[in-house]
Amino acid sequence: MEFVQAAKLQGLPKIVSIQNSYSLIVRCRFEVDLVEVCHPNNCNVGLLAYSPLGGGVLSGKYLDANSAGAKRSRLNLFPGYMERYNASLAKEATDEYVKLAKKHGLTPVRLALGFVRGRPFTASTIIGATTMDQLKENIDAFTSAPRPLPPQVLDDIEILFKKYKDPAIL
């Protein structure tokens, strides 16, 4: 909130957005440090959430390390940058979120993107895609997934969150 107050005191334009990594597997830092500033009832600074699929891992496509997609994935092409998503706890959490999506009749992408876009402080979700199929799947998640996610899905997400708090933070 300090930066919002500082801008006001200096007669500067209101800060309207911040860009942070935010996903099912990276949320604690934001929710502890910044969510208050972004909440509509407070300063209403919108979150531009990047990496909502956790570098693509929340799509579930990297769970089989021997698959062709996994071998040419960012996880292998940029091992240092993507190391946090390749950690064993992050993989375990991802596997649980993929199972949760299937339990509720959702794709893993719909679950992950639906969670991020449904948060009251999210102004926009920054997606990335390497292929046209990935782009179509991302767009489909925004246009055909339930909005907001049903309460039972959100409850199940919170159960997993309590078990795996930020598994991709090293």
C-alpha positions in Angstrom: 0.0 0.0 0.0 3.0 2.3 0.5 3.6 2.7 -3.2 -0.1 3.7 -3.7 0.2 6.3 -0.9 3.5 7.6 -2.1 2.1 8.2 -5.6 -0.8 10.0 -4.1 1.4 12.2 -1.9 3.6 13.1 -4.9 0.6 13.9 -7.1 1.5 11.1 -9.4 -1.0 9.0 -11.3 -2.6 6.2 -9.4 -0.8 2.9 -9.8 -3.4 0.7 -11.5 -1.6 -2.7 -11.9 1.2 -4.9 -10.9 2.6 -7.9 -12.7 3.5 -10.9 -10.7 3.8 -14.7 -11.1 0.6 -16.2 -9.8 -0.7 -19.8 -10.2 -1.9 -22.8 -8.3 1.7 -23.6 -7.5 3.0 -20.1 -6.9 0.6 -18.0 -4.8 1.8 -17.5 -1.2 4.1 -14.6 -1.7 1.5 -12.7 -3.6 -1.4 -13.6 -1.3 0.7 -12.7 1.8 2.4 -9.5 0.6 0.3 -7.9 -2.1 -3.3 -9.2 -2.2 -4.5 -6.5 0.2 -3.4 -3.8 -2.3 -5.1 -5.5 -5.2 -8.4 -6.3 -3.5 -11.2 -4.2 -5.0 -12.2 -3.0 -1.5 -8.8 -1.5 -0.8 -6.5 0.1 -3.4 -7.9 -1.9 -6.3 -4.6 -2.3 -8.0 -5.2 -5.0 -10.6 -2.9 -8.1 -10.8 -1.5 -8.9 -14.2 -0.9 -12.6 -13.5 1.9 -14.1 -15.5 2.9 -17.8 -15.6 -0.6 -18.9 -14.6 0.3 -22.4 -15.9 3.5 -22.5 -14.0 5.7 -22.5 -17.0 3.3 -25.0 -18.6 3.6 -27.6 -16.0 0.0 -27.2 -14.8 -1.1 -28.4 -18.2 0.0 -31.8 -17.0 1.9 -32.4 -20.2 5.3 -32.7 -18.4 4.2 -35.4 -15.9 5.6 -38.1 -18.2 9.2 -37.1 -18.5 9.7 -39.5 -21.4 7.1 -38.0 -23.6 8.2 -36.2 -26.8 6.6 -33.0 -25.5 8.5 -33.2 -22.2 11.8 -33.8 -23.9 11.6 -30.6 -26.0 9.9 -28.6 -23.2 11.1 -25.4 -21.5 11.9 -27.5 -18.5 14.6 -29.2 -20.5 15.6 -26.3 -22.8 16.0 -23.8 -19.9 16.8 -26.0 -16.9 18.1 -23.2 -14.6 15.1 -20.9 -15.3 12.5 -23.6 -15.0 14.2 -25.5 -12.1 11.5 -24.4 -9.6 8.8 -26.1 -11.6 10.9 -29.3 -12.0 11.3 -29.8 -8.2 9.8 -33.0 -6.9 7.2 -31.3 -4.7 6.1 -29.1 -7.6 5.7 -32.2 -9.7 3.7 -34.0 -6.9 1.4 -30.9 -6.5 0.9 -30.7 -10.3 -0.1 -34.4 -10.4 -2.7 -33.7 -7.7 -4.1 -30.6 -9.5 -4.3 -32.6 -12.7 -6.3 -35.4 -10.9 -8.5 -32.7 -9.3 -9.3 -31.2 -12.7 -10.2 -34.6 -14.1 -12.4 -35.3 -11.0 -14.4 -32.2 -11.8 -14.6 -32.8 -15.6 -12.1 -30.0 -16.4 -8.9 -30.0 -18.3 -5.8 -29.1 -16.2 -5.5 -25.9 -18.3 -9.1 -24.9 -17.5 -8.6 -25.5 -13.8 -5.4 -23.5 -13.6 -6.5 -20.6 -15.8 -10.0 -20.6 -14.3 -8.5 -20.3 -10.8 -6.3 -17.4 -11.7 -8.9 -15.4 -13.7 -11.6 -16.0 -11.0 -9.7 -14.2 -8.3 -11.3 -10.9 -7.4 -7.9 -9.1 -7.7 -6.9 -10.4 -11.2 -7.2 -7.7 -13.8 -5.8 -9.9 -16.6 -4.0 -13.2 -17.1 -0.9 -13.3 -19.2 -0.8 -16.5 -21.1 1.9 -17.9 -23.3 1.8 -20.6 -26.0 4.5 -22.2 -28.1 2.0 -23.8 -30.5 -1.3 -22.9 -32.1 -2.9 -25.9 -30.3 -1.7 -24.5 -26.9 -3.1 -21.0 -27.8 -6.4 -22.5 -28.7 -6.6 -24.5 -25.5 -5.8 -21.4 -23.5 -8.4 -19.3 -25.2 -10.9 -22.2 -24.8 -10.2 -22.1 -21.1 -11.3 -18.5 -21.0 -14.3 -18.8 -23.2 -15.9 -22.1 -22.1 -14.8 -22.9 -18.6 -17.3 -22.1 -15.8 -16.8 -18.6 -14.4 -16.2 -18.6 -11.5 -15.1 -22.1 -10.9 -17.8 -24.0 -8.9 -17.5 -23.8 -5.1 -16.7 -27.5 -4.7 -13.7 -27.1 -7.1 -12.5 -24.1 -5.2 -12.8 -26.0 -1.9 -10.8 -28.8 -3.3 -8.1 -26.4 -4.6 -7.8 -25.0 -1.1 -7.4 -28.5 0.4 -4.5 -29.1 -2.0 -3.1 -25.6 -1.3 -2.9 -26.4 2.4 -0.9 -29.5 1.6 1.3 -27.9 -1.1 1.9 -24.3 -0.3 4.0 -22.8 -3.1 5.8 -26.0 -4.1 7.5 -24.2 -6.9 9.3 -21.7 -4.7 12.8 -22.9 -4.0 
